Amino acid sequence: MKRIEVRLSLPVVAPLLDVIKGLVDDLKSAPAAPVSPPDADDDFSSEWTRDLVAAQSSDVQMLLSLFGTEFFTEGVVYFDQSNAEAIARSCSAVRLRVRERYLKGLSDESLEAGEVNLAALDEGVRKAFTCYLFLATIQELIVQHLEESIIGS
C-alpha cells in the first residue's frame, strides 16, 4: 500500500482550516451539490438526500482528522488507501461550497486555471480562494501518487 506524506506550513494552512471548519455545519445539513434522484417519490428522495449528507459529513470529518495533533506538532499529513477516497470526495464537497459561498464573483475558468489577481480580492475572498486551491492540490496529490485501485476502481 502506497502512502503519501505531505509536510505543510502551519501558519499557511491554519487559516485555510478556518474556512473549512466554517462550512462544516452547512455540509452536515445539505449536499454540496443540489441533486436528487430522477423520478423519485418524496420519501425516497428525502432518504437518499439524508444518506448523501451523512456520507458527505463523514468524508469532511475524515479530511479534518488529517489536521489533528500530529499535524500541529509535526506539520505532516498522510494519505493512503484508508483515507484517500473519502478525502478526495470531501475536498470536492468543500470546494463546491467555497465556490458557492465565497467565490461567486470569479469565473469557473479563472478559478480552475488559478488566474486570479489576489491583490484585487478582499482578505476573506483571498483566504477562500487559497483554500479552494489548497483542496485542489490535495486532490491532485491523491490522484497522481496513489494507485488507481485506491480511488474506487
Residue pairs with C-beta under 8 A, 6 or more apart in sequence:
1 80
1 81
2 80
2 81
2 145
2 146
2 147
2 150
3 78
3 79
3 80
4 78
4 79
4 80
4 141
4 142
4 145
4 146
5 76
5 77
5 78
6 76
6 77
6 78
6 79
6 141
7 75
7 76
8 71
8 75
8 76
8 77
9 75
10 71
10 72
10 75
13 67
13 71
13 134
15 127
15 130
16 127
16 130
16 131
16 134
17 64
17 67
18 127
19 98
19 102
19 127
19 128
19 131
20 60
20 63
20 64
20 94
20 131
20 135
21 64
23 94
23 97
23 98
23 101
24 60
24 64
26 97
26 101
27 53
27 56
27 57
27 60
27 93
27 94
27 97
28 53
28 56
28 57
28 60
29 53
30 53
31 49
31 52
31 53
31 56
31 93
32 56
32 92
32 93
32 94
32 96
32 97
33 93
33 96
35 52
36 45
36 48
36 49
37 44
37 45
37 48
40 48
56 89
56 90
56 93
58 86
59 86
59 87
59 89
59 90
59 93
60 90
60 93
60 94
62 83
62 86
62 87
62 90
63 86
63 87
63 90
63 91
63 94
65 83
66 77
66 78
66 83
66 87
67 77
70 76
71 77
79 87
79 138
79 141
79 142
79 145
79 146
80 146
80 150
81 146
81 147
81 150
84 142
84 146
84 150
84 151
85 150
85 151
85 152
87 138
87 142
88 138
88 139
88 142
88 143
88 151
91 135
91 136
91 138
91 139
92 139
94 131
94 135
95 132
95 135
95 136
98 128
98 131
98 132
98 135
99 111
99 132
101 128
102 124
102 125
102 128
102 129
103 111
103 125
103 128
103 129
103 132
105 125
106 116
106 129
109 115
110 116
111 129
111 132
114 133
116 129
118 126
118 129
121 129
142 151
143 151
